[in-house]
Amino acid sequence: MAKKKSSSGLMLPKFWNQNSVKAILGMVAAGSFAFAFGQEKIQQFVSTATVSNSACLDQFYREVPPYLVKQSLEKNNYPLCFNGFNVMYSGVSKTPLWVAEALTPARLSQKIPREDSFHEENRVPREHRAVLQDYRASGYDRGHMAPNADMPTKAAQFDSFSLANMVPQAPKNNQQIWRELEEATRAIVTKQKQDVYVVTGPVYAGKKLKTIGNGVIVPTATYKAVYMPKTGTIGAYLAPNDNSLRVEVVSVCYLEEQLGINLFPQLTEEQKRNTYKLPLKAGAVKANVQFAYSHWDAESQCAEDVEASQLNALQSQFSSSGASLSSSADSSNSNSHTGSPDQGGDVQDAMIKQLIEALLQFILQLLK
């Protein structure tokens, strides 16, 4: 029996039909598409893992990180350098203690469409790591400390969805009050064309603290301290972590006393006692109108000064976190881990899922 001849001149078995040929051709084409798609995604995540020393320290005012003054905060800490922000992560609370970013007009001129990609932080050992399951049905949002909307690149955006950048946040606090404060902070940068150094994080006040999941501690409040070198404007937002929609502006010294953290070690006590009337919404920011002075905080106990050698050691930890690319968090038994960004299984799973979905959609279209 004669075999059916294809249009390309190849002789095909009789049981092969037109759909079979289309399927094979579709898979070949889809494979090529997936390879190109995969290259783009891989490049995105490779860039995530190559934060330079200078880029890491650039997120701090004068390249000096906030410093933990209270000794009890030092247990199981992980200095983590990300694209666009830095984190001092606590394995005790399974949240950041502070998150630092330097916002500039050039940085915020980049508009990156939001792509949610919540993931665990593989640089943190499993026993100290928050996981996605911790937040499910908890009644709390996964609240960004360094906001996604601050991020200038896809790599930075992906990093911002690390759980090392999250705290359990009351829905109205996260979705309304905190969103408005984040928008106001960006408006200062974009409307007034000035740099703003920001330190954001949780407050844990009281002896009995609520937890979700496997020991993720719920903050009693959230804070955002800001400093504007161009004008000397300084202050801090403080909002209870509930649905009350309350927020107040306090001095950096007041906040340091509550936290046990020197938020801006390069500033003097005199500077940190100054408090300005910071905007609560973006609409309150005017291009050529400086913020009014509020008060001098003479009562709060500012964080004590830090020796240069201690600050240099902390700088080195963050530089190592940005530059080293070979450490593995899961095999580490030390209390301080400053290894490389290892996106590991979470990124691989996400990439595979996207590739499979793209392949299936492509093949289905060809077979129609």
Solvent accessible surface area in square Angstrom, and as a share of the most:
residue,aa,sasa,rsa
1,M,198,0.88
2,A,97,0.75
3,K,124,0.53
4,K,126,0.53
5,K,131,0.55
6,S,26,0.17
7,S,128,0.83
8,S,87,0.56
9,G,40,0.39
10,L,119,0.59
11,M,102,0.46
12,L,32,0.16
13,P,50,0.31
14,K,148,0.63
15,F,159,0.66
16,W,89,0.31
17,N,84,0.43
18,Q,135,0.60
19,N,92,0.47
20,S,39,0.25
21,V,47,0.27
22,K,66,0.28
23,A,24,0.19
24,I,81,0.41
25,L,112,0.56
26,G,1,0.01
27,M,96,0.43
28,V,98,0.56
29,A,43,0.33
30,A,0,0.00
31,G,34,0.33
32,S,72,0.47
33,F,86,0.36
34,A,14,0.11
35,F,136,0.57
36,A,59,0.46
37,F,45,0.19
38,G,6,0.06
39,Q,102,0.45
40,E,106,0.47
41,K,27,0.11
42,I,87,0.44
43,Q,115,0.51
44,Q,31,0.14
45,F,18,0.07
46,V,75,0.43
47,S,41,0.26
48,T,1,0.00
49,A,21,0.16
50,T,75,0.44
51,V,8,0.05
52,S,56,0.36
53,N,71,0.36
54,S,70,0.45
55,A,43,0.33
56,C,0,0.00
57,L,22,0.11
58,D,72,0.37
59,Q,22,0.10
60,F,6,0.03
61,Y,27,0.10
62,R,153,0.56
63,E,74,0.33
64,V,12,0.07
65,P,0,0.00
66,P,3,0.02
67,Y,42,0.16
68,L,12,0.06
69,V,44,0.26
70,K,91,0.39
71,Q,150,0.67
72,S,85,0.55
73,L,38,0.19
74,E,89,0.40
75,K,128,0.54
76,N,17,0.09
77,N,14,0.07
78,Y,0,0.00
79,P,2,0.01
80,L,0,0.00
81,C,0,0.00
82,F,5,0.02
83,N,27,0.14
84,G,15,0.14
85,F,0,0.00
86,N,0,0.00
87,V,0,0.00
88,M,8,0.04
89,Y,3,0.01
90,S,5,0.03
91,G,6,0.06
92,V,76,0.44
93,S,5,0.03
94,K,17,0.07
95,T,0,0.00
96,P,0,0.00
97,L,11,0.06
98,W,0,0.00
99,V,0,0.00
100,A,2,0.02
101,E,2,0.01
102,A,14,0.10
103,L,2,0.01
104,T,40,0.23
105,P,42,0.27
106,A,76,0.59
107,R,24,0.09
108,L,7,0.04
109,S,70,0.45
110,Q,96,0.43
111,K,159,0.67
112,I,49,0.25
113,P,102,0.64
114,R,136,0.50
115,E,87,0.39
116,D,88,0.45
117,S,36,0.23
118,F,40,0.17
119,H,11,0.05
120,E,33,0.15
121,E,8,0.04
122,N,19,0.10
123,R,3,0.01
124,V,1,0.00
125,P,3,0.02
126,R,160,0.58
127,E,111,0.50
128,H,30,0.13
129,R,8,0.03
130,A,2,0.02
131,V,45,0.26
132,L,41,0.21
133,Q,112,0.50
134,D,7,0.03
135,Y,12,0.04
136,R,146,0.53
137,A,116,0.90
138,S,26,0.17
139,G,58,0.56
140,Y,44,0.17
141,D,32,0.17
142,R,86,0.31
143,G,0,0.00
144,H,18,0.08
145,M,0,0.00
146,A,0,0.00
147,P,6,0.04
148,N,15,0.08
149,A,58,0.45
150,D,4,0.02
151,M,4,0.02
152,P,30,0.19
153,T,67,0.39
154,K,89,0.38
155,A,8,0.06
156,A,1,0.01
157,Q,7,0.03
158,F,11,0.04
159,D,1,0.01
160,S,0,0.00
161,F,0,0.00
162,S,0,0.00
163,L,2,0.01
164,A,1,0.01
165,N,0,0.00
166,M,0,0.00
167,V,0,0.00
168,P,0,0.00
169,Q,0,0.00
170,A,4,0.03
171,P,45,0.28
172,K,106,0.45
173,N,2,0.01
174,N,36,0.18
175,Q,104,0.46
176,Q,71,0.32
177,I,15,0.08
178,W,1,0.00
179,R,105,0.38
180,E,27,0.12
181,L,2,0.01
182,E,22,0.10
183,E,60,0.27
184,A,0,0.00
185,T,4,0.02
186,R,43,0.16
187,A,8,0.06
188,I,1,0.00
189,V,0,0.00
190,T,48,0.28
191,K,84,0.36
192,Q,22,0.10
193,K,135,0.57
194,Q,8,0.04
195,D,58,0.30
196,V,0,0.00
197,Y,40,0.15
198,V,3,0.02
199,V,5,0.03
200,T,1,0.00
201,G,0,0.00
202,P,4,0.02
203,V,12,0.07
204,Y,57,0.22
205,A,60,0.46
206,G,62,0.59
207,K,207,0.88
208,K,197,0.84
209,L,55,0.27
210,K,119,0.51
211,T,71,0.41
212,I,11,0.06
213,G,58,0.56
214,N,111,0.57
215,G,31,0.30
216,V,0,0.00
217,I,31,0.15
218,V,9,0.05
219,P,4,0.02
220,T,55,0.32
221,A,13,0.10
222,T,0,0.00
223,Y,0,0.00
224,K,3,0.01
225,A,0,0.00
226,V,1,0.00
227,Y,11,0.04
228,M,0,0.00
229,P,52,0.32
230,K,143,0.60
231,T,46,0.27
232,G,28,0.27
233,T,4,0.02
234,I,1,0.01
235,G,0,0.00
236,A,0,0.00
237,Y,0,0.00
238,L,21,0.10
239,A,0,0.00
240,P,34,0.21
241,N,16,0.08
242,D,53,0.27
243,N,77,0.40
244,S,50,0.33
245,L,68,0.34
246,R,146,0.53
247,V,33,0.19
248,E,93,0.42
249,V,39,0.22
250,V,13,0.08
251,S,1,0.01
252,V,0,0.00
253,C,0,0.00
254,Y,77,0.29
255,L,0,0.00
256,E,2,0.01
257,E,85,0.38
258,Q,79,0.35
259,L,13,0.06
260,G,12,0.12
261,I,4,0.02
262,N,2,0.01
263,L,2,0.01
264,F,7,0.03
265,P,24,0.15
266,Q,69,0.31
267,L,10,0.05
268,T,72,0.42
269,E,80,0.36
270,E,103,0.46
271,Q,62,0.27
272,K,5,0.02
273,R,29,0.11
274,N,37,0.19
275,T,1,0.00
276,Y,42,0.16
277,K,125,0.53
278,L,9,0.05
279,P,8,0.05
280,L,79,0.39
281,K,117,0.50
282,A,31,0.24
283,G,55,0.53
284,A,59,0.45
285,V,2,0.01
286,K,114,0.48
287,A,57,0.44
288,N,145,0.75
289,V,90,0.52
290,Q,132,0.59
291,F,26,0.11
292,A,57,0.44
293,Y,101,0.38
294,S,47,0.30
295,H,80,0.36
296,W,121,0.42
297,D,16,0.08
298,A,74,0.57
299,E,166,0.75
300,S,10,0.06
301,Q,125,0.55
302,C,6,0.03
303,A,16,0.13
304,E,118,0.53
305,D,133,0.69
306,V,25,0.14
307,E,118,0.53
308,A,73,0.57
309,S,74,0.48
310,Q,75,0.33
311,L,17,0.09
312,N,85,0.44
313,A,59,0.46
314,L,14,0.07
315,Q,35,0.15
316,S,65,0.42
317,Q,62,0.27
318,F,0,0.00
319,S,19,0.12
320,S,48,0.31
321,S,0,0.00
322,G,1,0.01
323,A,54,0.42
324,S,39,0.25
325,L,100,0.50
326,S,105,0.68
327,S,45,0.29
328,S,56,0.36
329,A,2,0.02
330,D,77,0.40
331,S,84,0.54
332,S,22,0.14
333,N,150,0.77
334,S,60,0.38
335,N,101,0.52
336,S,55,0.36
337,H,14,0.06
338,T,34,0.20
339,G,3,0.03
340,S,4,0.03
341,P,11,0.07
342,D,57,0.30
343,Q,27,0.12
344,G,19,0.19
345,G,40,0.39
346,D,42,0.22
347,V,7,0.04
348,Q,108,0.48
349,D,92,0.48
350,A,35,0.27
351,M,25,0.11
352,I,92,0.46
353,K,127,0.54
354,Q,59,0.26
355,L,41,0.20
356,I,87,0.44
357,E,87,0.39
358,A,20,0.15
359,L,51,0.25
360,L,99,0.49
361,Q,112,0.50
362,F,71,0.29
363,I,34,0.17
364,L,95,0.47
365,Q,110,0.49
366,L,66,0.33
367,L,70,0.35
368,K,170,0.72
